[in-house]
């Protein structure tokens, strides 16, 4: 699939199930998705990298749950009576969940440099997420970029081995393209960006 086709085909789709969907081994595809995420550009290094288990200089980190772990996490919600909304149903249906985080740089006083660095860390991590979404689309998976909801909380960071100072940018769900009897919900803003004239103009000097 050409890049342009993957960009056009990519869509936001929640796949929801009250029951556990059969888990498939998609580990090889997930590795490719993670690798392509890691090809995103970044401007500033992660200055705290040497302090962590994951020592990449890139600002992003990926924490990966396979389908079986997704089902166990869904059970944890129910066993502990945690309100998870549609997160639980997506954990029942998902073949993989990738928790994507970034590590903020600390500001000192009114120093603007760390603030700009953090903006660029978020932008770089967002580029990594888009790379993964497009790769997942090209490989035939439905996908959904969630802001994480309750999964942003410290208790879930601790459970998943995510350092508390890291900020969750995306809970990236991967679903089988054959959604079967699952309920699906498309993203509400698809196509709402308008045409090129609505978001760009030529600047003549």
Buried (B, 14 or more C-beta within 10 A) or exposed (E): EEEEEBEEEBBBBBBBBEEBBEBEEBEEBBEBBBEBBBEBEBEBBBBBBEEBEBEBEBBBBBBBBBBEBBBEBBBBBEEEEBEBEBBBBBBBBBBBBBBBBBBBBEEEEEEEEBEEBBEBBBBBBBBBBBBBBBBBBBBEBBBBBBEBBBBBEEEBBEEBEBBEEBBBBBBBBBBBEEBEEBEEEEEEEEEEEEEEEEEEEEEEE
